[in-house]
């Protein structure tokens, strides 16, 4: 493993009986950046994260994290990583301060610096007013900040976040991501799973998973530029009628309505796509404005997960 790579996985596979949850996934995740896993429920995101941090043994494949072999060196790796689960997992009947004090002991932080680290975490994640408040009385955003404070209390080199913003409001999600970029500026590597397109677009690099397989990988910008589809924007006064006509065309893979506009994904080998769409609409007595447009990350996701089985 080179010094600029945090995680390397080759042929990573996990089976549960007859179910293959993760299927031959290869990863090379660079240091000091945010690497995202994007995929629907059941795509293998959480299972992959659990294997990478040593909580789940792979059925097949090899894993190296921060120079450690997993699962062989999983115990030694624990002090170098942080893990924030999808569901709030701290002690509900303890206060914010008590949770952080407990975790400081679990992480075996030196007693002389323990108080300073806790104070710094409370300051960084704006938990001053909640120090004496029980965790089960916190709002969703406050719980999220506490969970992140706890996961980073020992200043890990690598942070795993499993759908960490699934139960918080948009402003809390935005603030949370600002905190992640602050961590990256200090050299922390972050692997985060999500099903929010706006969050996926914030990642430096992105892996799209579908039914356990890695179906696309790269920077969000590159993925949008290199989408394996033709993207058309169609504007009409009767978008629902237009949509029904176009979905019957063999080369139209997907259509999403955005107000009076339709965002259509067509097979990449479609010849004269605008001409064909106009002809189909004209035969039905319909007209529309049609133009090529840039792909969105949602388009990339649809193309990667649906076109593979088309």
C-alpha positions in Angstrom: 0.0 0.0 0.0 1.3 3.4 -0.9 1.3 6.3 1.6 -1.4 8.1 -0.3 -3.9 5.2 -0.2 -5.9 4.5 3.0 -7.9 1.3 1.9 -7.3 -1.4 -0.7 -9.8 -4.2 -1.2 -9.6 -6.8 -3.8 -12.3 -9.3 -4.7 -14.3 -8.4 -1.6 -17.2 -10.8 -1.3 -19.7 -11.6 1.5 -22.3 -14.3 1.4 -25.0 -15.1 3.9 -26.1 -18.5 2.9 -27.5 -18.3 -0.6 -27.5 -14.5 -0.5 -24.4 -12.7 -1.9 -24.5 -9.3 -0.2 -21.2 -8.0 -1.6 -19.9 -9.5 -4.9 -16.2 -9.1 -6.0 -15.8 -5.4 -5.0 -12.4 -3.8 -5.7 -11.6 -0.5 -3.9 -8.6 1.8 -3.7 -9.5 4.7 -1.4 -7.1 7.7 -1.2 -6.2 9.4 2.1 -7.4 12.7 3.3 -10.6 12.9 1.3 -14.2 11.9 1.5 -15.1 8.7 -0.4 -18.7 7.9 -0.7 -20.8 4.8 -1.1 -24.0 5.6 -3.0 -26.7 2.9 -3.4 -30.2 1.8 -2.7 -31.1 -0.1 0.5 -29.7 -3.6 0.2 -26.9 -2.7 -2.2 -24.2 -3.8 0.2 -23.0 -0.4 1.6 -23.2 -1.3 5.3 -21.9 -4.8 4.8 -18.9 -3.5 2.9 -18.1 -0.9 5.7 -18.4 -3.6 8.4 -15.9 -5.8 6.5 -13.5 -2.9 6.0 -13.4 -2.0 9.7 -13.1 -5.6 10.8 -16.5 -6.0 12.3 -17.5 -8.6 9.7 -15.4 -11.3 8.2 -15.3 -11.4 4.4 -16.2 -14.7 2.7 -13.6 -14.0 0.0 -11.1 -11.3 -0.9 -8.4 -9.3 0.8 -8.5 -6.0 2.7 -5.7 -3.6 3.8 -6.6 -0.6 5.9 -4.0 2.0 6.9 -1.3 -0.7 6.3 -3.1 -3.3 8.4 -4.4 -6.6 7.1 -8.1 -7.1 8.0 -9.3 -9.2 9.8 -5.9 -10.4 11.1 -4.8 -6.9 12.4 -8.4 -5.7 13.3 -7.6 -5.3 17.0 -4.5 -3.1 16.3 -6.5 -1.1 13.7 -9.3 -0.1 16.2 -7.3 2.7 17.7 -6.8 4.3 14.3 -10.4 4.3 13.1 -13.7 5.8 14.2 -17.1 4.3 13.3 -20.5 6.1 13.4 -23.4 3.8 12.8 -26.7 4.6 11.0 -28.6 4.3 14.2 -27.7 6.3 17.3 -25.7 3.9 19.4 -24.5 5.8 22.4 -26.0 5.4 25.9 -29.4 7.1 26.0 -29.6 7.2 29.8 -26.2 9.0 30.1 -25.6 12.7 29.7 -23.5 14.1 26.8 -20.6 14.6 29.2 -20.9 11.1 30.7 -21.0 9.5 27.2 -17.8 11.3 26.2 -16.1 10.5 29.5 -17.0 6.8 29.1 -15.7 6.7 25.5 -12.5 8.5 26.5 -11.9 5.6 28.9 -12.8 3.0 26.3 -10.3 4.6 23.9 -7.7 4.6 26.7 -7.0 8.3 26.2 -4.2 9.5 28.6 -5.8 10.8 31.8 -3.8 14.1 31.7 -5.2 15.0 28.2 -8.6 13.4 28.5 -10.3 16.5 29.9 -8.8 18.7 27.2 -9.9 16.3 24.4 -13.5 16.2 25.7 -13.6 20.0 26.1 -12.3 20.4 22.5 -15.0 18.0 21.2 -17.7 19.8 23.0 -16.5 23.1 21.7 -16.1 21.9 18.1 -19.5 20.3 17.9 -21.4 23.0 19.8 -22.5 20.8 22.7 -21.9 23.3 25.5 -25.6 23.7 26.4 -26.2 20.0 26.2 -23.3 18.8 28.5 -25.6 17.8 31.3 -28.5 16.7 29.1 -29.3 13.0 28.7 -28.7 11.6 25.2 -32.3 10.4 24.8 -33.6 14.0 25.2 -31.5 15.4 22.4 -32.8 16.5 19.0 -31.8 14.6 15.9 -29.2 17.2 15.0 -27.8 17.2 18.5 -27.5 13.4 18.6 -25.7 13.5 15.3 -23.2 16.1 16.7 -22.7 14.0 19.8 -22.2 10.8 17.7 -19.6 12.5 15.6 -17.8 14.0 18.7 -17.7 10.5 20.1 -16.4 8.9 16.9 -13.6 11.4 16.6 -12.7 11.8 20.3 -9.5 9.7 19.9 -8.6 11.6 16.7 -8.7 8.7 14.3 -6.9 8.6 11.0 -9.9 7.0 9.3 -13.6 7.6 9.9 -16.4 5.3 8.8 -19.9 6.8 8.6 -22.8 4.6 7.8 -25.7 6.7 6.5 -25.1 9.2 9.3 -27.7 11.9 8.3 -30.7 9.7 7.7 -32.8 11.2 10.5 -31.8 14.9 10.6 -33.1 18.1 9.0 -31.5 19.7 6.0 -29.7 22.4 7.9 -28.2 19.8 10.3 -27.1 17.8 7.4 -25.4 20.8 5.9 -23.6 21.7 9.1 -22.6 18.0 9.5 -20.9 18.1 6.1 -19.0 21.3 7.0 -17.6 19.4 10.0 -16.5 16.5 7.7 -14.6 18.9 5.5 -12.9 20.4 8.6 -11.7 16.9 9.5 -10.4 16.3 6.0 -8.4 19.5 6.2 -6.6 18.0 9.2 -5.8 14.8 7.2 -8.6 12.5 8.2 -9.8 10.0 5.6 -13.6 9.6 5.6 -15.7 6.8 4.1 -19.4 7.7 4.1 -22.4 5.8 2.8 -25.5 7.7 1.7 -28.6 7.5 -0.5 -28.9 11.3 -0.8 -27.7 12.6 -4.2 -26.7 16.0 -2.8 -24.5 14.4 -0.2 -22.9 12.0 -2.8 -22.1 15.1 -4.9 -20.1 16.5 -2.0 -17.7 13.5 -2.0 -14.2 13.7 -3.5 -14.8 10.3 -5.0 -17.8 8.0 -5.2 -18.6 4.3 -5.6 -22.1 3.4 -6.8 -23.1 0.0 -5.5 -26.1 -2.1 -6.7 -27.0 -5.5 -5.5 -23.6 -6.0 -4.0 -21.6 -5.0 -7.1 -19.6 -1.9 -7.7 -21.2 -0.5 -10.9 -19.5 2.9 -11.2 -16.6 4.7 -9.6 -14.9 8.1 -9.9 -15.3 11.7 -9.0 -18.9 13.0 -9.2 -17.9 15.4 -11.9 -16.2 12.7 -14.0 -19.2 10.3 -13.5 -21.6 12.9 -14.8 -19.4 13.8 -17.7 -18.8 10.2 -18.7 -22.3 8.8 -18.3 -23.1 6.0 -20.6 -26.3 7.6 -21.9 -27.8 10.4 -24.0 -29.5 13.0 -21.8 -32.4 15.1 -23.2 -34.5 17.8 -21.6 -38.0 17.9 -23.0 -40.3 20.8 -22.2 -44.0 20.5 -22.9 -47.4 21.8 -21.7 -48.6 18.2 -21.5 -45.6 16.4 -19.9 -47.6 13.4 -18.7 -48.8 12.6 -22.2 -45.3 13.1 -23.6 -43.9 10.8 -21.0 -46.3 8.0 -21.8 -45.5 8.3 -25.5 -41.7 8.3 -25.0 -41.7 5.4 -22.5 -42.9 3.2 -25.4 -39.8 3.9 -27.4 -37.2 1.1 -27.2 -34.3 3.4 -26.9 -35.7 5.4 -24.0 -34.4 4.0 -20.7 -35.8 6.4 -18.1 -37.8 9.6 -17.8 -38.1 11.8 -14.7 -40.5 14.8 -14.5 -39.3 18.1 -13.1 -42.3 20.4 -13.2 -43.1 21.0 -16.9 -39.7 19.5 -17.9 -38.9 15.9 -18.6 -35.4 14.5 -18.1 -34.9 11.6 -20.4 -32.1 9.0 -20.5 -31.6 7.3 -23.9 -29.4 4.4 -25.0 -26.0 5.8 -25.9 -26.1 4.3 -29.4 -29.3 6.1 -30.3 -29.0 7.8 -33.7 -30.4 11.3 -34.2 -32.2 11.2 -30.8 -33.8 14.6 -31.0 -35.2 13.8 -34.5 -36.6 10.4 -33.4 -38.2 11.9 -30.3 -39.8 14.7 -32.3 -41.1 12.2 -34.9 -42.7 10.1 -32.1 -44.4 13.0 -30.5 -45.6 14.4 -33.9 -47.2 11.1 -34.8 -49.2 11.5 -31.5 -50.1 15.1 -32.3 -47.8 16.5 -29.6 -45.0 19.0 -29.7 -42.2 19.9 -27.3 -38.9 21.7 -27.0 -36.1 19.2 -27.0 -32.4 19.8 -26.2 -29.4 17.9 -25.1 -28.4 18.7 -21.5 -25.8 17.8 -18.9 -26.3 14.7 -16.8 -27.0 15.0 -13.1 -25.7 12.6 -10.4 -29.2 11.1 -10.2 -28.9 10.4 -14.0 -25.6 8.6 -13.3 -27.2 6.6 -10.5 -30.1 5.5 -12.7 -27.9 4.7 -15.7 -25.5 2.7 -13.5 -28.2 0.7 -11.6 -31.0 0.2 -14.1 -29.1 0.1 -17.5 -27.0 -2.8 -16.3 -30.0 -5.1 -16.3 -31.8 -3.5 -19.3 
